[in-house]
């Protein structure tokens, strides 16, 4: 454990200062521990979602490629090129938050209707590619959410370790040192007060000066 350096106020004010900060450190550790547990559960869910959307995207891509190949074989490349015009797709990302950490929650796309008439094979290829676009957007959102939650989980774990392994032991050690110094000071003050109360001419039992011994040669 590394020793932390603190500008502790002197005397009893320093002890109170340390007690308050130690209480804050314990509360921070409790909050970070709770946040870490919540993030761990959310991380498991995000990993499962990213895996599921990734598989869906792979499947949609294969379906789109097969539909495109069928459209080319049945209608020709020129028909596919002519069907490629129209409005661009618009993707909208929605967000959620866990323990104050925002991340992408879902993705939806909108696209205008095609211009002109499509044959059956081209229409099927268009629909398959739109499905692949939706799957790609959802997987991109899931992958981004997973990255955000993984980073926040790692950061929270490091912060919790710093509070538990460094700040709380360090503050406790300094508090022990301050309390020991205060006890020493209080004992010294009490001893000096007893001396002042006895006075310089009193014996240790407080009954007056010691009696004079027999005179020499008596």
C-alpha positions in Angstrom: 0.0 0.0 0.0 1.4 3.4 -1.0 1.3 6.2 1.5 -1.0 9.0 0.5 0.0 12.6 1.1 -2.6 14.9 2.7 -2.6 18.4 4.0 -4.2 17.6 7.3 -5.2 20.5 9.6 -3.5 20.4 13.0 -5.0 19.2 16.2 -8.6 17.9 16.7 -9.7 19.7 13.5 -7.4 17.4 11.6 -9.0 14.3 13.2 -12.5 15.5 12.3 -11.3 16.3 8.8 -10.0 12.8 8.4 -13.1 11.1 9.9 -15.3 13.0 7.4 -13.2 12.1 4.4 -13.0 8.5 5.5 -16.8 8.4 5.7 -17.0 9.9 2.2 -14.5 7.3 0.9 -16.6 4.4 2.4 -19.7 5.8 0.8 -17.9 6.2 -2.5 -16.8 2.6 -2.3 -20.3 1.4 -1.7 -21.7 3.4 -4.6 -18.9 2.2 -7.0 -19.5 -1.4 -5.9 -23.2 -1.1 -6.6 -22.5 0.6 -10.0 -20.1 -2.2 -10.8 -22.6 -4.9 -10.1 -25.3 -3.2 -12.2 -22.8 -2.7 -15.1 -21.7 -6.3 -14.9 -25.3 -7.4 -15.4 -25.7 -4.9 -18.2 -22.5 -6.0 -19.8 -23.7 -9.6 -20.0 -26.9 -8.4 -21.7 -24.9 -6.2 -24.1 -22.7 -9.1 -25.1 -25.7 -11.3 -25.7 -27.4 -8.6 -27.8 -24.2 -7.9 -29.9 -23.8 -11.6 -30.6 -27.5 -12.0 -31.6 -27.5 -8.9 -33.8 -24.2 -9.9 -35.4 -25.6 -13.3 -36.4 -28.8 -11.7 -37.7 -26.6 -9.3 -39.8 -24.6 -12.2 -41.3 -27.8 -14.0 -42.2 -29.3 -10.9 -43.8 -26.1 -10.2 -45.8 -26.2 -13.8 -47.2 -29.9 -13.4 -48.1 -29.2 -10.1 -49.8 -26.4 -11.5 -51.8 -28.5 -14.4 -53.0 -31.4 -12.2 -53.8 -29.1 -9.8 -55.8 -27.6 -12.7 -57.7 -31.1 -14.0 -58.6 -32.1 -10.5 -59.7 -29.0 -10.2 -62.0 -29.6 -13.7 -63.5 -33.3 -13.0 -64.1 -33.4 -9.4 -65.0 -29.8 -8.5 -66.0 -27.3 -6.1 -64.5 -29.0 -3.1 -66.3 -32.2 -3.7 -64.4 -30.4 -3.8 -61.1 -28.5 -0.6 -61.9 -31.7 1.2 -62.8 -33.3 0.1 -59.6 -30.4 1.6 -57.6 -31.7 5.2 -57.7 -34.0 6.8 -55.1 -33.7 8.6 -51.8 -30.9 7.8 -49.3 -31.6 5.8 -46.1 -31.8 7.7 -42.9 -30.7 5.9 -39.7 -31.9 7.1 -36.3 -30.1 6.0 -33.1 -32.0 5.9 -29.8 -30.1 5.9 -26.5 -30.5 4.5 -23.0 -28.5 5.0 -19.8 -27.3 2.7 -17.0 -26.0 4.3 -13.8 -25.5 7.5 -15.6 -23.7 6.0 -18.6 -25.4 6.6 -21.9 -25.1 4.2 -24.8 -26.9 3.3 -28.1 -30.0 1.3 -27.4 -31.5 0.7 -30.8 -31.2 1.8 -34.5 -34.0 2.3 -37.0 -33.9 3.4 -40.6 -36.3 5.0 -43.0 -36.0 5.1 -46.8 -38.3 6.4 -49.5 -40.2 4.3 -52.0 -38.3 3.2 -55.2 -38.7 5.3 -58.3 -40.3 3.4 -61.2 -41.4 -0.2 -61.4 -39.3 -3.1 -60.2 -39.6 -6.6 -61.5 -40.3 -9.4 -59.0 -36.7 -10.4 -58.7 -35.4 -6.9 -58.3 -38.1 -6.1 -55.8 -37.1 -9.1 -53.7 -33.5 -8.1 -53.9 -34.4 -4.6 -52.8 -36.3 -5.9 -49.8 -33.5 -8.2 -48.8 -31.0 -5.3 -48.9 -33.3 -3.2 -46.8 -33.5 -6.0 -44.3 -29.7 -6.2 -44.3 -29.4 -2.5 -43.8 -31.7 -2.7 -40.7 -29.7 -5.6 -39.3 -26.5 -3.7 -39.9 -27.8 -0.6 -38.1 -29.0 -2.7 -35.1 -25.7 -4.5 -34.9 -23.7 -1.3 -35.1 -25.7 0.1 -32.2 -25.3 -3.1 -30.2 -21.6 -3.2 -30.8 -21.2 0.5 -29.8 -23.2 -0.1 -26.7 -21.0 -3.1 -25.8 -17.9 -1.0 -26.2 -19.2 1.8 -24.0 -20.3 -0.5 -21.3 -17.1 -2.5 -21.3 -15.1 0.8 -21.0 -17.3 2.1 -18.2 -17.1 -1.3 -16.3 -13.3 -1.2 -16.5 -13.1 2.4 -15.4 -15.4 1.7 -12.5 -13.5 -1.3 -11.4 -10.2 0.7 -11.4 -11.9 3.5 -9.4 -13.2 1.1 -6.8 -9.8 -0.6 -6.5 -8.2 2.8 -5.9 -10.7 3.8 -3.2 -10.6 0.4 -1.4 -6.9 -0.4 -1.7 -5.4 3.1 -1.5 -7.6 5.8 -0.2 -9.4 4.0 2.6 -6.3 2.3 4.0 -4.3 5.5 3.5 -6.8 7.7 5.3 -7.2 5.1 8.1 -3.4 5.0 8.6 -3.1 8.8 8.8 -6.1 8.9 11.2 -4.3 6.5 13.5 -1.2 8.6 13.4 -3.1 11.8 14.2 -5.1 10.1 17.0 -1.8 8.8 18.5 -0.3 12.3 18.3 -3.3 13.8 20.0 -3.2 11.2 22.8 0.4 12.0 23.4 -0.3 15.7 23.5 -3.2 15.2 25.9 -1.1 13.1 28.2 1.6 15.7 28.2 -0.9 18.5 28.9 -2.4 16.4 31.8 1.0 15.8 33.3 1.8 19.5 33.1 -1.5 20.4 34.7 -0.9 18.1 37.6 2.5 19.7 38.2 0.9 23.2 38.2 -1.8 22.1 40.6 0.7 20.6 43.0 2.9 23.6 43.0 6.7 23.5 43.3 6.7 23.0 47.1 4.4 20.0 47.4 5.3 16.4 47.6 3.9 13.9 45.2 1.0 13.1 47.6 0.0 16.8 47.9 0.5 17.0 51.7 3.2 19.7 51.8 6.9 19.8 51.6 8.9 16.9 53.1 9.9 17.2 56.7 13.4 18.4 57.5 15.7 15.7 58.8 17.7 15.9 62.1 20.2 18.7 62.3 23.7 17.7 61.7 25.7 17.0 64.9 22.5 16.9 67.1 
